[in-house]
Amino acid sequence: DSANPKLDYARSDFNVGQRFVASYAYELPVGRGKKFLGSVNRAADVAVGGWEITGIGTFQSGFPFSVLASDKFGLLGAANNRVSLTGSATSGFHKSTKEWFNTSAFSQPDAGVFGTSGRNILNEPGISNWDMGLVKYVSLGEGIKFQFRVETFNTFNHTQWGVDPATQGGSGPGTSAEVSNVDAGNFGAITSARPPRVIQFGGKITF
């Protein structure tokens, strides 16, 4: 709405109000020359020694999104009109994945009328995720080691609702603009999640 540009002055699609990331790597003190089982023979050390635990914990608030409406009869020439705000979007309802915001607080504007709600006024679900790995080193001779890795992403298989704005185009919760469009049957519902637990194995020789 060129007559009301303040409605478009808002957070970017990639804005994150709070974010904490912890990365770690811990070599287990077990095996030859270590604190525990430091005197085991070489054959036993192949099994119990040379282990390392790694991981990344990511916790952040959700990305912002806009609540959309239809451009009735195309009179505005707007690809995505926004809804009109008629009440409180964040109170007066029971928040769940079936109703992530107060859907009754929005209404479809009349034909040729811009909606009164601002851009990116709500937030998607945040992220609470652990990626972890278990690494094993085996000496194959002087200066030569074999590394075996087991890595898990979303280790605890915790459902991470919503999607990254890079893949959703900033359209709102779920995978398409339909979920955040007041005319949609699933308006206000969270319909997708980031990937569940993924496990991968890898190996390499360093020399």
RODRENVO-611050 format. One record per residue: residue number from 1; residue in three letters; x, y, z of N, C-alpha, C in turn. Coordinates in steps of 0.1 Angstrom, whole numbers, plus 5000, padded with zeros to 4 digits. Layout:
<atoms>
ATOM  num  residuo    nx    ny    nz   cax   cay   caz    cx    cy    cz
ATOM  NUM      ALA     X     Y     Z     X     Y     Z     X     Y     Z
...
</atoms>
This chain:
<atoms>
ATOM  num  residuo    nx    ny    nz   cax   cay   caz    cx    cy    cz
ATOM    1      ASP  5009  4988  5000  5000  5000  5000  5009  5012  5000
ATOM    2      SER  5010  5019  4989  5019  5030  4987  5015  5042  4996
ATOM    3      ALA  5002  5042  5000  4997  5053  5009  5000  5050  5023
ATOM    4      ASN  5004  5038  5027  5007  5034  5040  5019  5025  5041
ATOM    5      PRO  5031  5031  5038  5043  5023  5038  5048  5017  5051
ATOM    6      LYS  5043  5023  5062  5047  5018  5075  5043  5004  5078
ATOM    7      LEU  5032  4999  5071  5028  4985  5072  5039  4975  5067
ATOM    8      ASP  5048  4980  5058  5058  4971  5053  5072  4973  5060
ATOM    9      TYR  5072  4982  5070  5084  4984  5078  5084  4974  5089
ATOM   10      ALA  5092  4964  5087  5091  4952  5097  5104  4944  5097
ATOM   11      ARG  5104  4934  5105  5115  4925  5105  5117  4917  5092
ATOM   12      SER  5129  4913  5089  5131  4906  5077  5126  4891  5079
ATOM   13      ASP  5125  4884  5068  5120  4870  5069  5130  4861  5077
ATOM   14      PHE  5143  4866  5077  5153  4858  5084  5157  4863  5098
ATOM   15      ASN  5149  4872  5103  5152  4877  5116  5150  4867  5127
ATOM   16      VAL  5160  4866  5136  5159  4857  5148  5162  4865  5160
ATOM   17      GLY  5152  4866  5169  5153  4874  5181  5163  4868  5191
ATOM   18      GLN  5163  4855  5192  5171  4848  5202  5177  4836  5195
ATOM   19      ARG  5190  4834  5197  5197  4822  5192  5209  4818  5200
ATOM   20      PHE  5210  4805  5203  5221  4800  5211  5226  4787  5204
ATOM   21      VAL  5239  4786  5201  5245  4775  5195  5257  4770  5203
ATOM   22      ALA  5257  4758  5207  5269  4752  5214  5275  4741  5206
ATOM   23      SER  5287  4742  5203  5295  4732  5196  5305  4726  5205
ATOM   24      TYR  5307  4713  5205  5317  4707  5214  5323  4694  5208
ATOM   25      ALA  5335  4691  5213  5342  4678  5209  5349  4674  5221
ATOM   26      TYR  5347  4661  5225  5352  4656  5238  5359  4642  5235
ATOM   27      GLU  5372  4642  5237  5379  4629  5235  5378  4621  5248
ATOM   28      LEU  5372  4609  5247  5370  4601  5259  5383  4597  5265
ATOM   29      PRO  5385  4598  5278  5398  4594  5285  5399  4579  5287
ATOM   30      VAL  5397  4572  5277  5398  4557  5278  5407  4551  5268
ATOM   31      GLY  5416  4542  5272  5425  4536  5263  5440  4538  5267
ATOM   32      ARG  5448  4533  5259  5463  4533  5262  5468  4547  5264
ATOM   33      GLY  5474  4550  5275  5479  4563  5278  5469  4573  5284
ATOM   34      LYS  5457  4568  5285  5446  4577  5290  5443  4574  5305
ATOM   35      LYS  5434  4582  5311  5431  4581  5325  5425  4567  5329
ATOM   36      PHE  5417  4562  5320  5410  4549  5323  5415  4539  5313
ATOM   37      LEU  5418  4527  5318  5423  4515  5310  5436  4520  5303
ATOM   38      GLY  5444  4527  5309  5456  4532  5303  5467  4522  5300
ATOM   39      SER  5466  4510  5306  5476  4500  5304  5471  4488  5296
ATOM   40      VAL  5459  4489  5290  5454  4478  5282  5463  4475  5270
ATOM   41      ASN  5463  4462  5266  5471  4458  5255  5466  4465  5242
ATOM   42      ARG  5474  4464  5231  5470  4471  5219  5457  4465  5212
ATOM   43      ALA  5456  4452  5214  5444  4446  5208  5431  4451  5215
ATOM   44      ALA  5431  4453  5228  5420  4458  5235  5418  4473  5233
ATOM   45      ASP  5429  4480  5231  5428  4494  5228  5421  4497  5215
ATOM   46      VAL  5422  4488  5205  5415  4490  5193  5400  4491  5195
ATOM   47      ALA  5395  4484  5205  5380  4484  5208  5376  4496  5218
ATOM   48      VAL  5385  4498  5228  5380  4508  5238  5387  4522  5237
ATOM   49      GLY  5397  4523  5230  5404  4536  5229  5401  4543  5216
ATOM   50      GLY  5405  4556  5216  5404  4564  5204  5390  4569  5201
ATOM   51      TRP  5381  4570  5211  5367  4575  5209  5366  4589  5212
ATOM   52      GLU  5357  4596  5205  5355  4610  5206  5340  4613  5204
ATOM   53      ILE  5334  4622  5213  5320  4626  5211  5320  4640  5206
ATOM   54      THR  5312  4643  5196  5310  4656  5191  5295  4660  5190
ATOM   55      GLY  5292  4673  5189  5279  4677  5188  5277  4692  5186
ATOM   56      ILE  5265  4695  5182  5260  4709  5180  5246  4710  5186
ATOM   57      GLY  5244  4719  5195  5230  4721  5200  5226  4735  5195
ATOM   58      THR  5214  4736  5189  5209  4748  5184  5195  4751  5190
ATOM   59      PHE  5194  4763  5195  5181  4767  5201  5178  4782  5197
ATOM   60      GLN  5167  4784  5191  5164  4798  5186  5149  4800  5185
ATOM   61      SER  5145  4813  5186  5131  4816  5184  5128  4815  5169
ATOM   62      GLY  5115  4815  5166  5110  4813  5152  5112  4825  5143
ATOM   63      PHE  5112  4822  5130  5112  4832  5120  5099  4839  5119
ATOM   64      PRO  5099  4852  5115  5086  4859  5114  5079  4856  5101
ATOM   65      PHE  5066  4858  5101  5058  4857  5088  5046  4866  5088
ATOM   66      SER  5041  4868  5076  5029  4877  5074  5017  4868  5073
ATOM   67      VAL  5006  4874  5076  4993  4867  5074  4986  4873  5061
ATOM   68      LEU  4983  4864  5052  4979  4869  5039  4965  4868  5036
ATOM   69      ALA  4961  4875  5026  4947  4875  5021  4947  4875  5006
ATOM   70      SER  4935  4873  5000  4934  4874  4985  4932  4888  4980
ATOM   71      ASP  4937  4890  4968  4935  4902  4961  4922  4900  4953
ATOM   72      LYS  4910  4903  4958  4898  4900  4952  4897  4907  4938
ATOM   73      PHE  4894  4899  4928  4893  4903  4914  4906  4910  4908
ATOM   74      GLY  4917  4909  4916  4929  4914  4911  4929  4929  4910
ATOM   75      LEU  4921  4936  4918  4920  4951  4916  4932  4958  4921
ATOM   76      LEU  4939  4952  4931  4951  4959  4937  4964  4956  4929
ATOM   77      GLY  4964  4945  4921  4976  4941  4914  4987  4937  4923
ATOM   78      ALA  4983  4931  4935  4992  4927  4945  4992  4911  4945
ATOM   79      ALA  5004  4906  4944  5006  4891  4944  5001  4885  4957
ATOM   80      ASN  5004  4892  4969  4999  4888  4982  4994  4900  4990
ATOM   81      ASN  4981  4901  4990  4975  4911  4999  4976  4906  5013
ATOM   82      ARG  4975  4914  5023  4975  4910  5037  4962  4912  5043
ATOM   83      VAL  4959  4904  5054  4946  4905  5060  4944  4918  5068
ATOM   84      SER  4931  4920  5071  4928  4931  5081  4928  4925  5095
ATOM   85      LEU  4934  4932  5104  4935  4928  5118  4923  4934  5125
ATOM   86      THR  4915  4925  5131  4903  4929  5138  4903  4926  5153
ATOM   87      GLY  4914  4920  5158  4915  4917  5172  4929  4913  5176
ATOM   88      SER  4931  4907  5187  4944  4903  5191  4948  4889  5185
ATOM   89      ALA  4959  4889  5178  4964  4877  5171  4970  4867  5180
ATOM   90      THR  4974  4871  5192  4982  4863  5201  4975  4859  5214
ATOM   91      SER  4963  4863  5216  4956  4860  5228  4941  4856  5225
ATOM   92      GLY  4934  4851  5235  4920  4847  5234  4918  4834  5226
ATOM   93      PHE  4928  4825  5226  4926  4812  5219  4936  4803  5226
ATOM   94      HIS  4935  4790  5223  4944  4779  5228  4954  4776  5217
ATOM   95      LYS  4966  4780  5219  4977  4778  5209  4981  4764  5207
ATOM   96      SER  4981  4759  5195  4985  4745  5192  4989  4745  5177
ATOM   97      THR  4993  4734  5172  4997  4733  5158  4985  4734  5149
ATOM   98      LYS  4973  4731  5155  4961  4733  5147  4956  4747  5145
ATOM   99      GLU  4960  4756  5155  4958  4770  5155  4969  4777  5161
ATOM  100      TRP  4979  4781  5153  4992  4786  5158  4990  4801  5162
ATOM  101      PHE  4980  4808  5157  4976  4821  5161  4961  4823  5161
ATOM  102      ASN  4956  4833  5166  4942  4835  5167  4936  4839  5154
ATOM  103      THR  4931  4829  5147  4926  4831  5133  4913  4840  5133
ATOM  104      SER  4906  4840  5144  4894  4849  5144  4898  4864  5145
ATOM  105      ALA  4910  4867  5147  4915  4881  5147  4917  4887  5134
ATOM  106      PHE  4915  4879  5123  4918  4884  5110  4906  4882  5101
ATOM  107      SER  4905  4891  5091  4894  4890  5081  4899  4894  5067
ATOM  108      GLN  4892  4889  5057  4895  4892  5043  4891  4906  5040
ATOM  109      PRO  4900  4914  5035  4896  4928  5031  4886  4928  5019
ATOM  110      ASP  4879  4938  5017  4870  4939  5006  4878  4941  4993
ATOM  111      ALA  4872  4938  4982  4878  4940  4969  4884  4954  4967
ATOM  112      GLY  4896  4955  4963  4903  4968  4961  4908  4975  4973
ATOM  113      VAL  4907  4967  4984  4912  4973  4997  4924  4966  5003
ATOM  114      PHE  4934  4973  5006  4946  4967  5013  4942  4963  5027
ATOM  115      GLY  4948  4952  5032  4946  4947  5045  4953  4956  5055
ATOM  116      THR  4949  4957  5067  4955  4966  5077  4966  4960  5086
ATOM  117      SER  4968  4947  5084  4978  4940  5092  4992  4943  5086
ATOM  118      GLY  5002  4944  5095  5016  4947  5091  5023  4934  5085
ATOM  119      ARG  5035  4937  5080  5043  4926  5075  5050  4919  5086
ATOM  120      ASN  5051  4905  5086  5059  4897  5095  5055  4901  5110
ATOM  121      ILE  5042  4900  5113  5038  4904  5127  5038  4892  5136
ATOM  122      LEU  5039  4880  5131  5039  4868  5139  5051  4860  5137
ATOM  123      ASN  5053  4850  5146  5065  4841  5146  5062  4827  5144
ATOM  124      GLU  5069  4820  5136  5068  4805  5134  5073  4798  5147
ATOM  125      PRO  5072  4785  5148  5078  4778  5159  5093  4779  5159
ATOM  126      GLY  5100  4778  5170  5114  4780  5170  5121  4766  5168
ATOM  127      ILE  5134  4766  5171  5142  4754  5169  5148  4750  5182
ATOM  128      SER  5147  4737  5185  5154  4731  5197  5159  4718  5193
ATOM  129      ASN  5172  4718  5189  5177  4706  5181  5191  4702  5186
ATOM  130      TRP  5194  4689  5186  5207  4684  5189  5212  4675  5178
ATOM  131      ASP  5224  4679  5173  5231  4670  5163  5243  4664  5171
ATOM  132      MET  5245  4651  5170  5256  4645  5177  5264  4635  5169
ATOM  133      GLY  5276  4632  5173  5284  4623  5166  5293  4615  5175
ATOM  134      LEU  5296  4603  5171  5306  4594  5178  5317  4591  5168
ATOM  135      VAL  5329  4594  5172  5341  4592  5162  5351  4582  5168
ATOM  136      LYS  5356  4574  5160  5366  4564  5164  5378  4565  5156
ATOM  137      TYR  5390  4566  5163  5403  4567  5156  5410  4554  5158
ATOM  138      VAL  5415  4548  5147  5423  4536  5148  5437  4539  5141
ATOM  139      SER  5448  4537  5148  5461  4539  5143  5465  4527  5133
ATOM  140      LEU  5469  4531  5121  5473  4520  5112  5488  4520  5109
ATOM  141      GLY  5495  4528  5117  5509  4529  5115  5514  4543  5118
ATOM  142      GLU  5527  4546  5116  5532  4559  5120  5526  4570  5111
ATOM  143      GLY  5518  4579  5117  5512  4590  5109  5500  4586  5101
ATOM  144      ILE  5495  4574  5103  5484  4570  5095  5472  4566  5104
ATOM  145      LYS  5461  4571  5102  5449  4568  5111  5437  4566  5102
ATOM  146      PHE  5428  4557  5107  5415  4555  5101  5405  4561  5110
ATOM  147      GLN  5396  4569  5105  5386  4575  5113  5372  4570  5108
ATOM  148      PHE  5364  4565  5118  5351  4560  5116  5341  4569  5124
ATOM  149      ARG  5330  4573  5117  5321  4583  5123  5307  4578  5122
ATOM  150      VAL  5299  4580  5133  5285  4578  5133  5279  4591  5137
ATOM  151      GLU  5271  4598  5128  5266  4611  5131  5251  4610  5130
ATOM  152      THR  5244  4617  5139  5230  4618  5140  5225  4633  5139
ATOM  153      PHE  5215  4636  5131  5210  4649  5130  5195  4649  5136
ATOM  154      ASN  5192  4658  5144  5180  4657  5152  5180  4644  5160
ATOM  155      THR  5191  4643  5168  5194  4631  5175  5182  4625  5183
ATOM  156      PHE  5175  4633  5190  5164  4629  5199  5151  4628  5192
ATOM  157      ASN  5151  4630  5178  5139  4629  5170  5128  4638  5175
ATOM  158      HIS  5132  4650  5180  5122  4660  5185  5116  4667  5173
ATOM  159      THR  5103  4667  5173  5096  4674  5161  5099  4688  5161
ATOM  160      GLN  5104  4693  5150  5108  4707  5148  5097  4713  5138
ATOM  161      TRP  5087  4719  5143  5076  4724  5135  5081  4736  5127
ATOM  162      GLY  5075  4737  5115  5078  4748  5106  5089  4745  5097
ATOM  163      VAL  5092  4755  5088  5103  4753  5079  5112  4765  5078
ATOM  164      ASP  5124  4764  5073  5132  4776  5071  5127  4785  5060
ATOM  165      PRO  5128  4798  5062  5122  4807  5052  5129  4806  5039
ATOM  166      ALA  5141  4801  5038  5148  4799  5026  5141  4789  5017
ATOM  167      THR  5133  4780  5023  5126  4770  5015  5111  4773  5014
ATOM  168      GLN  5106  4782  5022  5092  4785  5022  5089  4798  5015
ATOM  169      GLY  5099  4806  5013  5097  4819  5007  5091  4829  5016
ATOM  170      GLY  5092  4827  5029  5087  4836  5039  5072  4837  5039
ATOM  171      SER  5065  4826  5035  5051  4827  5033  5043  4824  5046
ATOM  172      GLY  5049  4819  5056  5042  4816  5068  5044  4801  5072
ATOM  173      PRO  5038  4797  5083  5040  4783  5088  5035  4773  5078
ATOM  174      GLY  5042  4762  5077  5039  4752  5068  5048  4753  5055
ATOM  175      THR  5043  4748  5044  5051  4748  5032  5046  4757  5021
ATOM  176      SER  5035  4764  5023  5030  4772  5012  5022  4784  5019
ATOM  177      ALA  5019  4794  5010  5012  4805  5015  4997  4802  5019
ATOM  178      GLU  4992  4791  5014  4978  4787  5017  4976  4786  5032
ATOM  179      VAL  4986  4781  5040  4984  4780  5054  4982  4793  5061
ATOM  180      SER  4988  4803  5056  4987  4816  5063  4978  4826  5055
ATOM  181      ASN  4970  4820  5046  4960  4828  5039  4946  4826  5045
ATOM  182      VAL  4940  4837  5048  4927  4837  5055  4916  4829  5048
ATOM  183      ASP  4917  4827  5035  4907  4820  5027  4910  4805  5027
ATOM  184      ALA  4921  4800  5032  4925  4786  5032  4917  4778  5042
ATOM  185      GLY  4915  4765  5039  4908  4756  5048  4916  4753  5060
ATOM  186      ASN  4929  4753  5059  4938  4750  5070  4945  4763  5075
ATOM  187      PHE  4938  4774  5074  4943  4787  5078  4948  4786  5093
ATOM  188      GLY  4960  4790  5095  4966  4791  5109  4972  4778  5114
ATOM  189      ALA  4971  4767  5107  4976  4754  5111  4991  4752  5107
ATOM  190      ILE  4999  4745  5115  5012  4741  5112  5011  4728  5105
ATOM  191      THR  5015  4727  5092  5013  4715  5084  5026  4708  5081
ATOM  192      SER  5038  4713  5085  5050  4706  5081  5060  4708  5092
ATOM  193      ALA  5071  4700  5091  5082  4700  5101  5095  4698  5094
ATOM  194      ARG  5106  4702  5101  5119  4700  5096  5121  4685  5096
ATOM  195      PRO  5132  4680  5090  5134  4665  5089  5135  4658  5103
ATOM  196      PRO  5130  4646  5104  5132  4638  5116  5146  4633  5117
ATOM  197      ARG  5149  4624  5127  5162  4620  5129  5169  4614  5116
ATOM  198      VAL  5181  4618  5114  5189  4612  5103  5202  4607  5108
ATOM  199      ILE  5205  4595  5104  5218  4588  5108  5226  4586  5096
ATOM  200      GLN  5239  4589  5097  5248  4586  5086  5261  4581  5092
ATOM  201      PHE  5268  4573  5084  5281  4566  5087  5291  4571  5077
ATOM  202      GLY  5303  4573  5082  5314  4577  5073  5327  4572  5078
ATOM  203      GLY  5337  4571  5069  5350  4567  5072  5361  4574  5063
ATOM  204      LYS  5372  4576  5069  5383  4582  5061  5397  4578  5067
ATOM  205      ILE  5407  4578  5058  5421  4576  5062  5428  4589  5062
ATOM  206      THR  5435  4592  5072  5443  4604  5073  5458  4600  5074
ATOM  207      PHE  5466  4607  5066  5481  4604  5066  5489  4616  5063
</atoms>
